[in-house]
Every structure is written in structure tokens, then in C-alpha cells.
Amino acid sequence: MLFIAFLAMTALSADWENQQTQTADQLLDGGETIVLIPPPGQAATPQLSREAQKNKSSQNWDMPNTLSGSGKTPWASRDQAEASSSDAAEDVTSATQTTTSGEEATPTETSELPPSQTTSVSAPASLGGSWSLTLNDSVLRDLALTLFQTDSNLFGAGKIREGNNTPDVTVSGMVRTDETVQLDVTTANPISLYKLNLTLNGDMASGEYQAFSPSGDSWKGTVEGQKMA
């Protein structure tokens, strides 16, 4: 009996799974109940052992979709995720550096406008006062005028002497920007118009004139004079 038990234990330890299958078949066929103690790590019953073998062959060891990339294990997936994060960080850093360098390279636009240039306009010469002028063509005529000035505008009155006649005259005119003066002198009796164009030199004046009569006659001459007061 001891020898038979020894042989049975040796056979069980040599090939437990095969013996388990054979013993299970014999038990199912003979109707006998035998309690066997499996070695550590093996299934307790033949049915459990078969199911374990089926599960081993039917299990899907592919990584679920929640893992990153195409890794088949958590470790491979983690490595891929870390690599992707590192590449993304490098791309962001590169883009930031490019933007920064671009901003530094962009020249600052400055508006250089020429300094404002102001043209100083001198005040018109002061011609207000008493003037004595001589008109010279074929006949000498003397003018005694009192002029008034508002800005560049001139106006006034006086007398003209031609021979023994001294008719009254009225005067209007203006001081030009080039310091020349235009005076229109109109006699009352007989009526005549003298248009004077004068150049100033201090209190002195000289230039030319052209005269017009109501009948349409016209003549020219020269004029010179000075400011008396």
C-alpha cells in the first residue's frame, strides 16, 4: 500500500495538469468522489483549470484606447506620452523665441518730420503822416498829402499844385509785402487819376506814375518825395 501511494504522488507531481484531466474524466465516468489537493498555484478543480486555460487563450492583451499612442503596455504608452509632451513644449518654446526675435528685428517706425518753419512777416512800413511829392512829366506838379494807415491800407487827402491851380485830392492805396507802395490820387477839379508805384527807402520814396483823364487821355512820369512828419 505504501508503495502504491508513493507512485501516485510521484505521478501527480510530475504532470499535475494531465493527471488532473484524466482523473476528472475517470471520476465523471465512474461516479466516484476523490478529493485531490492541487499543488500551489494550480486550480482546485478540473472545471476551474479548464476555464483558466480558456481565459488565457481568449484574453486580449492589446492596450485599451485610453492609453496614449500605439503602446501595448502601460510603460510603453507612458513613454510615448512623455515624448509627445516634450516635443510640444519644444515647439511652444521655438515659436515663442521666433516671435520674440521677430519683434526685436522689426524696426521701430519713427516719424521724422521737418521742424516747423515759420516765415516771419515783417510789419508793413509806417507811412502815416505828411508827405511832399513831386510829379514830373512834361509839367511839374507838387503833391502835399496827409496819409493814414490801418495795417497795410492807406487813405487820406491833400492838394495838388499845377501852375496857379491847387485842387483838392483824395488818396487811397496799400503797402505791399515787398515794401513797395501803391497810391491812387484823384483830383476834384478838374478830375484826374494818378496811379503811383513807389519804392520806400526810409522816409524817402521814389518811383513812377501813370495819369488818366475823363476824356481818355493817359500819360506817364516819375515821382519822388519824402515824409515830412
ROSE-4610 file (N, C-alpha, C; in Angstrom, 1 decimal, always signed):
// ROSE-4610
residu = [M/M/M/L/L/L/F/F/F/I/I/I/A/A/A/F/F/F/L/L/L/A/A/A/M/M/M/T/T/T/A/A/A/L/L/L/S/S/S/A/A/A/D/D/D/W/W/W/E/E/E/N/N/N/Q/Q/Q/Q/Q/Q/T/T/T/Q/Q/Q/T/T/T/A/A/A/D/D/D/Q/Q/Q/L/L/L/L/L/L/D/D/D/G/G/G/G/G/G/E/E/E/T/T/T/I/I/I/V/V/V/L/L/L/I/I/I/P/P/P/P/P/P/P/P/P/G/G/G/Q/Q/Q/A/A/A/A/A/A/T/T/T/P/P/P/Q/Q/Q/L/L/L/S/S/S/R/R/R/E/E/E/A/A/A/Q/Q/Q/K/K/K/N/N/N/K/K/K/S/S/S/S/S/S/Q/Q/Q/N/N/N/W/W/W/D/D/D/M/M/M/P/P/P/N/N/N/T/T/T/L/L/L/S/S/S/G/G/G/S/S/S/G/G/G/K/K/K/T/T/T/P/P/P/W/W/W/A/A/A/S/S/S/R/R/R/D/D/D/Q/Q/Q/A/A/A/E/E/E/A/A/A/S/S/S/S/S/S/S/S/S/D/D/D/A/A/A/A/A/A/E/E/E/D/D/D/V/V/V/T/T/T/S/S/S/A/A/A/T/T/T/Q/Q/Q/T/T/T/T/T/T/T/T/T/S/S/S/G/G/G/E/E/E/E/E/E/A/A/A/T/T/T/P/P/P/T/T/T/E/E/E/T/T/T/S/S/S/E/E/E/L/L/L/P/P/P/P/P/P/S/S/S/Q/Q/Q/T/T/T/T/T/T/S/S/S/V/V/V/S/S/S/A/A/A/P/P/P/A/A/A/S/S/S/L/L/L/G/G/G/G/G/G/S/S/S/W/W/W/S/S/S/L/L/L/T/T/T/L/L/L/N/N/N/D/D/D/S/S/S/V/V/V/L/L/L/R/R/R/D/D/D/L/L/L/A/A/A/L/L/L/T/T/T/L/L/L/F/F/F/Q/Q/Q/T/T/T/D/D/D/S/S/S/N/N/N/L/L/L/F/F/F/G/G/G/A/A/A/G/G/G/K/K/K/I/I/I/R/R/R/E/E/E/G/G/G/N/N/N/N/N/N/T/T/T/P/P/P/D/D/D/V/V/V/T/T/T/V/V/V/S/S/S/G/G/G/M/M/M/V/V/V/R/R/R/T/T/T/D/D/D/E/E/E/T/T/T/V/V/V/Q/Q/Q/L/L/L/D/D/D/V/V/V/T/T/T/T/T/T/A/A/A/N/N/N/P/P/P/I/I/I/S/S/S/L/L/L/Y/Y/Y/K/K/K/L/L/L/N/N/N/L/L/L/T/T/T/L/L/L/N/N/N/G/G/G/D/D/D/M/M/M/A/A/A/S/S/S/G/G/G/E/E/E/Y/Y/Y/Q/Q/Q/A/A/A/F/F/F/S/S/S/P/P/P/S/S/S/G/G/G/D/D/D/S/S/S/W/W/W/K/K/K/G/G/G/T/T/T/V/V/V/E/E/E/G/G/G/Q/Q/Q/K/K/K/M/M/M/A/A/A]
num = [1/1/1/2/2/2/3/3/3/4/4/4/5/5/5/6/6/6/7/7/7/8/8/8/9/9/9/10/10/10/11/11/11/12/12/12/13/13/13/14/14/14/15/15/15/16/16/16/17/17/17/18/18/18/19/19/19/20/20/20/21/21/21/22/22/22/23/23/23/24/24/24/25/25/25/26/26/26/27/27/27/28/28/28/29/29/29/30/30/30/31/31/31/32/32/32/33/33/33/34/34/34/35/35/35/36/36/36/37/37/37/38/38/38/39/39/39/40/40/40/41/41/41/42/42/42/43/43/43/44/44/44/45/45/45/46/46/46/47/47/47/48/48/48/49/49/49/50/50/50/51/51/51/52/52/52/53/53/53/54/54/54/55/55/55/56/56/56/57/57/57/58/58/58/59/59/59/60/60/60/61/61/61/62/62/62/63/63/63/64/64/64/65/65/65/66/66/66/67/67/67/68/68/68/69/69/69/70/70/70/71/71/71/72/72/72/73/73/73/74/74/74/75/75/75/76/76/76/77/77/77/78/78/78/79/79/79/80/80/80/81/81/81/82/82/82/83/83/83/84/84/84/85/85/85/86/86/86/87/87/87/88/88/88/89/89/89/90/90/90/91/91/91/92/92/92/93/93/93/94/94/94/95/95/95/96/96/96/97/97/97/98/98/98/99/99/99/100/100/100/101/101/101/102/102/102/103/103/103/104/104/104/105/105/105/106/106/106/107/107/107/108/108/108/109/109/109/110/110/110/111/111/111/112/112/112/113/113/113/114/114/114/115/115/115/116/116/116/117/117/117/118/118/118/119/119/119/120/120/120/121/121/121/122/122/122/123/123/123/124/124/124/125/125/125/126/126/126/127/127/127/128/128/128/129/129/129/130/130/130/131/131/131/132/132/132/133/133/133/134/134/134/135/135/135/136/136/136/137/137/137/138/138/138/139/139/139/140/140/140/141/141/141/142/142/142/143/143/143/144/144/144/145/145/145/146/146/146/147/147/147/148/148/148/149/149/149/150/150/150/151/151/151/152/152/152/153/153/153/154/154/154/155/155/155/156/156/156/157/157/157/158/158/158/159/159/159/160/160/160/161/161/161/162/162/162/163/163/163/164/164/164/165/165/165/166/166/166/167/167/167/168/168/168/169/169/169/170/170/170/171/171/171/172/172/172/173/173/173/174/174/174/175/175/175/176/176/176/177/177/177/178/178/178/179/179/179/180/180/180/181/181/181/182/182/182/183/183/183/184/184/184/185/185/185/186/186/186/187/187/187/188/188/188/189/189/189/190/190/190/191/191/191/192/192/192/193/193/193/194/194/194/195/195/195/196/196/196/197/197/197/198/198/198/199/199/199/200/200/200/201/201/201/202/202/202/203/203/203/204/204/204/205/205/205/206/206/206/207/207/207/208/208/208/209/209/209/210/210/210/211/211/211/212/212/212/213/213/213/214/214/214/215/215/215/216/216/216/217/217/217/218/218/218/219/219/219/220/220/220/221/221/221/222/222/222/223/223/223/224/224/224/225/225/225/226/226/226/227/227/227/228/228/228/229/229/229]
x = [+0.8/+0.0/+0.9/+1.9/+2.8/+3.5/+3.8/+4.5/+3.5/+2.2/+1.2/+1.0/+0.9/+0.7/+1.9/+3.1/+4.3/+4.3/+3.9/+3.8/+2.8/+1.6/+0.6/+1.1/+1.8/+2.3/+3.3/+4.2/+5.2/+4.6/+3.5/+2.9/+2.2/+1.6/+0.9/+1.8/+3.0/+4.0/+4.6/+4.7/+5.4/+4.5/+3.2/+2.4/+1.0/+0.8/-0.5/-1.6/-1.4/-2.4/-3.0/-2.1/-2.6/-3.3/-2.7/-3.4/-4.7/-4.7/-6.0/-7.1/-6.7/-7.7/-8.2/-7.2/-7.5/-8.3/-7.9/-8.6/-10.0/-10.2/-11.5/-12.4/-11.9/-12.7/-13.0/-12.1/-12.4/-13.4/-13.3/-14.3/-15.7/-15.8/-17.1/-17.6/-16.8/-17.3/-17.6/-16.8/-17.0/-17.9/-18.2/-19.1/-18.5/-17.2/-16.6/-16.1/-16.1/-15.7/-14.3/-13.3/-12.0/-11.6/-11.1/-10.7/-9.2/-8.8/-7.4/-6.9/-5.7/-5.2/-4.2/-4.5/-3.6/-2.3/-1.3/+0.0/-0.3/+0.5/+0.4/+0.4/-0.6/-0.7/-1.5/-2.1/-2.9/-4.4/-5.3/-6.7/-7.2/-8.2/-8.6/-9.4/-10.1/-10.9/-10.6/-10.9/-10.7/-11.5/-12.7/-13.5/-12.9/-12.3/-11.7/-10.4/-9.7/-8.5/-8.8/-9.9/-10.2/-10.6/-11.4/-11.9/-10.6/-9.7/-8.5/-7.7/-7.6/-6.9/-7.7/-9.0/-9.8/-9.6/-9.6/-9.4/-8.0/-7.0/-5.7/-5.6/-6.3/-6.2/-7.1/-8.2/-9.1/-8.9/-8.0/-7.7/-7.1/-7.5/-6.9/-5.9/-4.7/-3.6/-3.3/-4.1/-3.9/-4.3/-3.6/-3.8/-5.2/-6.0/-7.2/-7.0/-8.0/-7.9/-7.5/-7.7/-7.4/-5.9/-5.1/-3.7/-3.2/-2.1/-1.5/-0.9/-1.0/-0.3/-0.7/+0.3/+0.1/+0.8/+1.1/+1.8/+1.0/+1.6/+0.9/+0.9/+1.7/+1.8/+1.7/+1.4/+1.3/+2.6/+3.7/+5.0/+5.4/+5.1/+5.3/+4.4/+3.1/+2.2/+2.7/+3.2/+3.7/+4.9/+5.8/+7.0/+6.6/+5.6/+5.1/+4.5/+3.7/+3.1/+4.1/+5.1/+6.2/+6.9/+7.2/+7.9/+7.1/+5.7/+4.9/+4.8/+4.7/+4.7/+6.0/+7.1/+8.4/+8.5/+8.0/+8.0/+7.1/+5.9/+5.0/+5.6/+6.3/+7.0/+8.0/+8.8/+9.9/+9.3/+8.2/+7.5/+7.1/+6.5/+6.0/+7.2/+8.3/+9.4/+10.0/+10.1/+10.6/+9.8/+8.4/+7.5/+7.7/+7.8/+8.0/+9.2/+10.4/+11.6/+11.5/+10.9/+10.7/+10.0/+8.9/+8.1/+8.9/+9.6/+10.4/+11.5/+12.2/+13.3/+12.7/+11.5/+10.8/+10.5/+10.0/+9.6/+10.9/+12.0/+13.2/+13.8/+13.6/+14.1/+13.3/+12.0/+11.2/+11.6/+12.0/+12.4/+11.3/+11.5/+10.5/+10.3/+9.1/+8.8/+8.7/+9.6/+9.6/+9.2/+8.5/+8.0/+8.9/+9.7/+10.7/+10.1/+9.6/+9.0/+10.0/+10.1/+11.0/+10.4/+11.3/+10.9/+10.0/+9.0/+8.1/+8.9/+8.6/+9.3/+8.3/+8.6/+7.7/+8.3/+7.5/+8.0/+7.6/+8.7/+8.4/+8.0/+6.8/+6.3/+6.5/+7.3/+7.6/+6.3/+6.2/+5.1/+5.2/+4.1/+4.3/+4.8/+5.5/+6.2/+5.1/+5.5/+4.5/+4.6/+3.5/+3.5/+2.6/+2.0/+1.1/+1.8/+1.3/+1.9/+1.8/+2.6/+2.6/+3.7/+3.3/+4.2/+4.2/+5.4/+5.6/+6.2/+5.5/+5.9/+5.9/+6.8/+6.8/+6.6/+5.6/+5.3/+5.9/+6.7/+7.4/+7.2/+6.5/+6.4/+6.7/+5.8/+6.0/+5.7/+5.0/+4.7/+5.0/+5.5/+5.8/+4.5/+4.3/+3.1/+3.6/+3.2/+3.5/+2.3/+2.6/+1.5/+1.9/+0.9/+1.0/-0.1/+0.3/-0.6/-0.5/-1.7/-1.8/-2.3/-1.5/-1.8/-2.2/-3.1/-3.5/-3.3/-2.9/-2.6/-3.4/-4.0/-4.6/-4.0/-3.1/-2.4/-1.7/-2.1/-1.4/-2.2/-3.3/-4.2/-3.9/-3.9/-3.6/-4.8/-5.0/-6.0/-5.7/-6.3/-6.0/-6.5/-6.0/-6.4/-5.3/-5.4/-4.4/-4.7/-3.6/-3.8/-2.7/-3.0/-2.1/-1.9/-0.7/-0.5/+0.0/-0.7/-0.3/-0.5/+0.7/+0.6/+0.0/-1.1/-1.7/-2.9/-3.2/-4.3/-3.8/-4.6/-4.3/-5.6/-6.1/-7.3/-7.1/-8.2/-8.1/-8.0/-7.4/-7.2/-7.6/-8.0/-8.2/-7.2/-6.9/-5.8/-6.3/-6.0/-6.2/-5.1/-4.8/-3.7/-3.3/-2.2/-1.8/-0.3/+0.2/+1.7/+1.8/+2.6/+2.7/+3.7/+3.8/+4.7/+6.2/+6.4/+7.8/+8.2/+7.5/+7.8/+7.6/+6.9/+6.5/+5.1/+4.8/+3.5/+2.8/+1.5/+0.6/-0.3/-0.3/-1.2/-2.0/-3.3/-4.2/-4.7/-4.2/-4.5/-5.6/-6.7/-7.8/-8.0/-7.9/-8.1/-9.6/-10.1/-11.5/-11.9/-11.0/-11.4/-10.2/-9.9/-10.6/-10.3/-11.1/-11.0/-9.9/-8.9/-7.9/-7.5/-6.9/-6.4/-4.9/-4.2/-2.8/-2.5/-2.0/-1.6/-0.1/+0.3/+1.7/+2.2/+3.3/+4.0/+5.4/+5.5/+6.6/+7.5/+8.8/+9.7/+10.2/+10.1/+10.5/+12.0/+12.6/+13.9/+14.0/+13.5/+13.4/+12.2/+12.5/+11.4/+11.4/+12.2/+12.2/+11.4/+10.9/+10.1/+10.4/+10.4/+10.6/+10.0/+9.7/+9.0/+8.5/+7.4/+6.7/+5.2/+4.6/+3.1/+2.6/+1.3/+0.5/-0.8/-1.1/-2.2/-3.3/-4.6/-5.7/-6.7/-7.2/-8.2/-9.6/-10.7/-12.0/-12.2/-11.4/-11.5/-10.9/-10.1/-9.4/-7.9/-7.4/-6.0/-5.2/-4.0/-3.1/-1.7/-1.0/+0.4/+1.2/+2.5/+3.4/+4.4/+4.9/+6.0/+6.7/+7.6/+8.3/+7.9/+8.1/+7.7/+8.8/+9.0/+10.0/+9.5/+9.9/+9.4/+9.9/+9.4/+9.8/+8.7/+8.8/+7.9/+8.4/+7.4/+7.8/+7.6/+6.6/+6.3/+5.4]
y = [-1.2/+0.0/+1.3/+1.3/+2.4/+2.6/+1.6/+1.7/+2.3/+1.8/+2.4/+3.9/+4.3/+5.7/+6.6/+6.0/+6.7/+6.9/+5.9/+6.0/+7.1/+7.1/+8.1/+9.5/+9.8/+11.2/+11.6/+10.6/+11.0/+11.3/+10.6/+10.9/+12.2/+12.6/+13.9/+15.0/+14.9/+16.0/+16.1/+15.0/+15.1/+15.8/+15.5/+16.1/+16.3/+17.3/+17.5/+17.8/+18.6/+19.0/+17.8/+17.0/+15.8/+14.9/+14.6/+13.7/+14.3/+15.6/+16.2/+16.0/+16.2/+16.0/+14.5/+13.6/+12.2/+11.7/+12.2/+11.8/+12.4/+13.6/+14.2/+13.4/+12.9/+12.1/+10.8/+10.2/+8.9/+9.1/+10.2/+10.5/+10.7/+11.4/+11.6/+10.3/+9.4/+8.2/+7.2/+7.1/+6.1/+6.5/+7.8/+8.2/+8.3/+8.1/+8.1/+9.5/+9.8/+11.1/+11.0/+11.7/+11.7/+13.1/+13.5/+14.9/+14.9/+15.7/+15.9/+17.3/+17.4/+18.7/+19.2/+20.2/+20.6/+21.3/+21.2/+22.0/+23.5/+24.2/+25.6/+26.3/+27.2/+27.9/+27.2/+26.0/+25.3/+25.4/+25.2/+25.3/+24.2/+24.4/+23.5/+22.4/+22.6/+21.6/+21.5/+20.5/+20.4/+21.4/+21.7/+22.7/+24.1/+24.4/+25.7/+25.8/+24.7/+24.6/+24.8/+24.2/+24.4/+25.8/+26.4/+27.8/+28.7/+28.4/+29.3/+29.2/+27.9/+27.8/+28.5/+28.4/+29.1/+30.6/+31.1/+32.6/+33.1/+32.2/+32.6/+32.7/+31.8/+31.9/+33.0/+33.4/+34.3/+35.8/+36.0/+37.3/+38.2/+39.5/+40.4/+41.3/+41.2/+41.9/+43.2/+43.7/+45.0/+46.1/+47.2/+48.3/+48.9/+49.3/+50.0/+51.3/+51.9/+53.1/+54.3/+54.2/+55.3/+55.5/+54.5/+54.7/+55.5/+56.2/+57.1/+56.3/+56.8/+56.2/+54.8/+54.1/+52.7/+51.7/+52.1/+51.3/+50.1/+49.0/+47.8/+47.5/+48.3/+48.2/+49.6/+49.7/+51.0/+51.7/+51.0/+51.6/+52.2/+51.5/+52.0/+53.2/+53.1/+54.2/+55.5/+55.3/+56.4/+57.1/+56.2/+56.8/+57.6/+57.1/+57.8/+59.2/+59.2/+60.4/+61.4/+60.9/+61.9/+62.5/+61.6/+62.1/+63.1/+62.9/+63.9/+65.2/+65.1/+66.3/+67.1/+66.4/+67.1/+67.8/+67.1/+67.7/+68.9/+68.9/+70.0/+71.2/+70.9/+72.0/+72.7/+71.8/+72.4/+73.2/+72.8/+73.6/+74.9/+74.9/+76.2/+77.1/+76.6/+77.4/+78.0/+77.1/+77.6/+78.7/+78.5/+79.6/+80.9/+80.8/+82.0/+82.7/+81.9/+82.5/+83.2/+82.5/+83.1/+84.4/+84.4/+85.7/+86.8/+86.4/+87.4/+88.0/+87.1/+87.6/+88.4/+88.0/+88.8/+90.2/+90.3/+91.6/+92.5/+91.8/+92.6/+93.0/+92.2/+92.5/+93.6/+93.7/+94.7/+96.1/+96.9/+98.3/+99.1/+99.9/+100.8/+102.0/+102.1/+103.1/+104.5/+105.4/+106.7/+107.7/+108.7/+109.7/+110.9/+111.1/+112.2/+113.3/+114.3/+115.4/+116.6/+117.4/+118.5/+119.5/+120.2/+121.2/+122.2/+122.6/+123.6/+124.9/+125.4/+126.6/+127.7/+128.8/+129.9/+131.1/+131.6/+132.7/+134.0/+134.7/+135.9/+137.0/+137.5/+138.6/+139.9/+140.7/+142.0/+142.9/+143.7/+144.6/+145.6/+146.0/+147.0/+148.3/+149.0/+150.2/+151.2/+152.0/+153.1/+154.3/+154.5/+155.6/+156.8/+156.6/+157.6/+158.9/+160.0/+161.3/+162.2/+163.3/+164.3/+164.0/+164.0/+163.7/+164.8/+165.1/+166.0/+165.3/+165.3/+164.5/+165.5/+165.2/+165.9/+165.0/+165.3/+164.5/+165.2/+164.5/+165.1/+164.4/+165.1/+164.6/+165.8/+166.2/+167.4/+168.7/+168.4/+169.5/+169.0/+170.0/+169.7/+169.9/+169.0/+169.0/+168.7/+169.4/+169.1/+168.6/+167.6/+167.0/+167.2/+167.6/+167.7/+166.8/+165.7/+164.6/+164.4/+164.1/+163.6/+162.2/+161.2/+159.8/+159.2/+158.3/+157.5/+156.0/+155.2/+153.8/+152.9/+151.8/+150.8/+149.5/+148.8/+147.6/+148.0/+147.4/+147.7/+148.7/+149.1/+150.0/+151.5/+152.3/+153.7/+154.5/+155.6/+156.5/+157.9/+159.0/+160.3/+161.4/+162.6/+163.7/+164.7/+165.7/+166.7/+167.7/+168.3/+169.2/+168.9/+169.3/+169.2/+170.6/+171.0/+172.3/+172.1/+172.7/+172.7/+174.1/+174.8/+176.3/+177.1/+177.8/+178.6/+177.8/+176.6/+175.9/+174.9/+174.8/+173.9/+173.1/+172.2/+171.5/+170.5/+170.1/+169.1/+167.7/+166.8/+165.4/+164.5/+163.3/+162.2/+161.1/+160.3/+159.3/+158.0/+156.9/+155.5/+154.7/+153.6/+152.8/+151.7/+151.0/+149.9/+149.8/+149.2/+148.8/+147.4/+147.0/+145.6/+144.9/+143.6/+142.8/+143.1/+143.5/+143.8/+145.2/+145.8/+147.2/+148.2/+147.9/+148.9/+149.5/+150.6/+151.3/+151.6/+151.4/+151.8/+152.9/+154.1/+155.2/+155.6/+155.7/+156.3/+157.7/+158.7/+160.1/+160.6/+161.0/+161.5/+163.0/+163.8/+165.3/+165.6/+166.7/+167.0/+167.9/+168.9/+169.8/+170.4/+170.1/+169.0/+167.6/+166.6/+165.3/+164.6/+164.0/+163.2/+162.1/+161.0/+159.9/+159.7/+159.7/+159.5/+158.1/+157.2/+155.9/+155.9/+155.9/+156.0/+154.6/+154.2/+153.0/+153.4/+153.3/+153.9/+152.8/+153.1/+152.2/+153.0/+152.4/+153.2/+152.9/+154.0/+153.9/+154.8/+154.2/+155.0/+156.0/+157.2/+158.3/+158.8/+158.2/+158.7/+157.7/+158.2/+157.4/+157.9/+156.9/+157.3/+156.2/+156.6/+155.6/+156.2/+155.6/+156.1/+156.2/+156.9/+157.0/+157.0/+156.8/+156.9/+157.6/+158.6/+159.5/+159.2/+159.4/+159.2/+160.4/+160.9/+162.0/+161.4/+162.2/+161.7/+161.5/+162.3/+162.2/+161.0/+160.3/+159.1/+159.3/+160.5/+160.8/+160.1/+159.7/+159.0/+159.4/+159.6/+160.0/+159.4/+159.3/+158.7/+159.7/+159.5/+160.3/+159.6/+160.4/+159.9/+160.7/+160.1/+160.7/+160.4/+161.5/+161.3/+162.3/+161.9/+162.8/+162.2/+162.7/+162.3/+162.6/+161.9/+162.1/+163.2/+164.2/+165.4/+165.3/+164.6/+164.4/+163.3]
z = [+0.0/+0.0/+0.0/+0.8/+0.8/-0.5/-1.2/-2.5/-3.5/-3.4/-4.4/-4.1/-2.9/-2.6/-3.1/-2.9/-3.4/-4.9/-5.6/-7.1/-7.5/-6.7/-7.1/-6.8/-5.8/-5.5/-6.5/-6.9/-7.9/-9.2/-9.6/-10.9/-10.8/-9.7/-9.6/-9.6/-9.0/-9.0/-10.4/-11.2/-12.5/-13.5/-13.6/-14.6/-14.0/-13.2/-12.5/-13.4/-14.4/-15.3/-16.1/-16.6/-17.4/-16.5/-15.4/-14.4/-14.0/-13.8/-13.4/-14.4/-15.7/-16.7/-16.8/-16.7/-16.8/-15.6/-14.4/-13.2/-13.2/-13.8/-13.8/-14.7/-15.9/-16.8/-16.1/-15.4/-14.7/-13.6/-12.9/-11.9/-12.5/-13.6/-14.2/-14.7/-15.2/-15.8/-14.7/-13.6/-12.6/-11.5/-11.4/-10.4/-9.0/-8.9/-7.5/-7.2/-5.9/-5.5/-4.8/-5.3/-4.7/-4.6/-3.4/-3.1/-3.3/-4.2/-4.5/-4.1/-3.6/-3.1/-4.2/-5.0/-6.1/-5.5/-6.3/-5.9/-5.8/-5.2/-5.1/-6.5/-6.7/-8.0/-9.0/-8.7/-9.7/-9.3/-10.3/-10.0/-9.1/-8.2/-7.3/-7.9/-9.0/-9.6/-11.1/-11.8/-13.2/-14.0/-13.6/-14.3/-14.2/-13.0/-12.9/-13.7/-13.8/-14.6/-16.1/-16.6/-18.0/-18.3/-17.4/-17.6/-17.6/-16.7/-16.7/-18.0/-18.6/-19.8/-21.0/-21.0/-22.0/-21.9/-20.6/-20.4/-20.9/-20.7/-21.1/-22.6/-23.3/-24.8/-25.4/-24.7/-25.2/-24.7/-23.8/-23.3/-24.4/-24.5/-25.4/-24.7/-25.1/-24.4/-25.0/-26.0/-26.6/-25.6/-25.6/-24.7/-25.0/-24.1/-24.3/-25.0/-25.6/-26.3/-25.5/-24.2/-23.3/-23.1/-23.5/-23.4/-24.6/-24.4/-25.4/-26.5/-27.7/-28.8/-29.1/-29.6/-30.0/-29.1/-27.9/-26.9/-26.5/-26.3/-25.9/-24.4/-23.7/-22.3/-21.7/-20.4/-19.8/-19.8/-19.7/-19.7/-21.1/-22.1/-23.5/-23.8/-23.3/-23.5/-22.8/-21.5/-20.8/-21.4/-22.0/-22.6/-23.8/-24.6/-25.8/-25.4/-24.3/-23.8/-23.4/-22.6/-22.2/-23.4/-24.4/-25.6/-26.3/-26.4/-27.1/-26.3/-25.0/-24.2/-24.4/-24.4/-24.6/-25.9/-27.0/-28.4/-28.4/-27.8/-27.8/-27.0/-25.9/-25.2/-26.0/-26.7/-27.6/-28.7/-29.3/-30.3/-29.8/-28.6/-28.0/-27.7/-27.2/-26.9/-28.2/-29.2/-30.5/-31.1/-31.0/-31.5/-30.8/-29.4/-28.6/-28.9/-29.1/-29.5/-30.8/-31.8/-33.1/-33.1/-32.3/-32.2/-31.5/-30.4/-29.7/-30.6/-31.4/-32.2/-33.4/-33.8/-34.9/-34.4/-33.2/-32.6/-32.5/-32.0/-31.9/-33.2/-34.3/-35.6/-36.2/-35.9/-36.5/-36.1/-37.0/-36.6/-36.2/-35.2/-34.7/-35.7/-36.1/-37.1/-36.4/-36.9/-36.3/-37.4/-37.0/-37.9/-37.8/-38.8/-38.8/-39.7/-39.1/-39.8/-39.7/-40.7/-40.7/-39.7/-39.0/-38.0/-38.7/-37.9/-38.5/-38.8/-40.0/-40.5/-40.5/-39.8/-39.7/-40.5/-41.4/-42.2/-41.4/-41.0/-40.3/-41.3/-41.1/-41.9/-41.1/-41.7/-41.1/-41.2/-40.2/-40.2/-41.3/-41.9/-43.0/-42.5/-43.4/-43.1/-42.6/-41.7/-41.2/-42.1/-42.8/-43.8/-43.3/-42.2/-41.7/-41.4/-41.9/-41.7/-42.9/-42.9/-44.0/-45.0/-46.3/-47.4/-48.4/-49.0/-50.1/-51.2/-52.4/-53.6/-54.8/-55.7/-56.9/-58.1/-59.0/-60.2/-61.4/-62.2/-63.2/-64.6/-65.5/-66.9/-67.7/-68.6/-69.4/-68.5/-67.4/-66.5/-65.1/-64.2/-62.8/-62.0/-61.1/-60.2/-58.8/-57.8/-56.4/-55.7/-54.9/-54.0/-52.6/-51.8/-50.4/-49.8/-49.2/-48.7/-47.2/-46.7/-45.3/-45.3/-44.9/-45.1/-43.7/-43.8/-42.6/-43.0/-42.0/-42.3/-41.3/-41.8/-41.0/-41.6/-40.8/-41.3/-42.6/-43.7/-44.9/-45.8/-45.3/-46.0/-45.8/-46.9/-46.8/-47.3/-46.7/-47.2/-46.6/-47.3/-46.8/-47.8/-47.7/-48.5/-48.6/-49.6/-49.7/-50.9/-51.4/-52.5/-53.6/-54.8/-55.9/-56.5/-56.8/-57.4/-58.8/-59.7/-61.1/-61.6/-61.8/-62.1/-61.0/-61.3/-60.2/-59.6/-60.1/-59.5/-58.4/-57.3/-56.2/-55.9/-56.7/-56.4/-55.3/-54.6/-53.6/-54.2/-53.5/-53.9/-52.8/-53.1/-52.2/-52.5/-51.5/-51.7/-51.1/-51.8/-51.3/-51.8/-51.1/-51.5/-50.5/-50.7/-49.8/-49.8/-48.8/-48.7/-49.0/-50.0/-50.5/-49.6/-49.7/-48.8/-49.2/-50.4/-50.8/-50.5/-49.5/-49.1/-50.2/-51.2/-52.2/-51.9/-52.4/-52.1/-53.4/-53.3/-54.4/-53.9/-54.5/-54.2/-55.4/-55.1/-56.2/-55.7/-56.5/-56.1/-57.2/-56.7/-57.5/-57.3/-58.4/-58.2/-58.4/-57.7/-57.7/-58.9/-59.3/-60.3/-61.0/-62.2/-63.0/-62.5/-62.8/-62.3/-63.1/-62.4/-63.0/-62.0/-62.5/-61.6/-61.9/-60.8/-60.8/-60.0/-60.7/-60.1/-59.8/-58.6/-58.2/-57.7/-58.2/-57.7/-57.1/-55.8/-55.1/-54.4/-54.4/-53.6/-52.4/-51.2/-50.0/-49.7/-49.1/-48.6/-47.4/-46.2/-45.0/-45.2/-45.0/-45.2/-46.6/-47.5/-48.9/-49.7/-50.8/-51.8/-53.2/-54.1/-55.5/-56.3/-57.6/-58.5/-59.7/-60.2/-61.5/-61.2/-62.2/-62.1/-63.5/-63.6/-64.8/-64.5/-65.4/-65.2/-66.2/-65.8/-66.7/-66.5/-67.7/-67.6/-68.0/-67.7/-68.1/-69.6/-70.4/-71.9/-72.5/-71.6/-72.1/-72.3/-72.1/-72.3/-71.2/-71.4/-70.5/-70.7/-69.6/-69.7/-68.5/-68.6/-67.6/-67.1/-65.9/-65.4/-64.2/-63.6/-62.5/-61.2/-60.1/-58.8/-57.8/-57.0/-55.8/-54.7/-53.5/-52.4/-51.1/-50.0/-48.7/-47.6/-46.5/-45.4/-44.6/-44.4/-43.7/-42.2/-41.7/-40.3/-40.1]
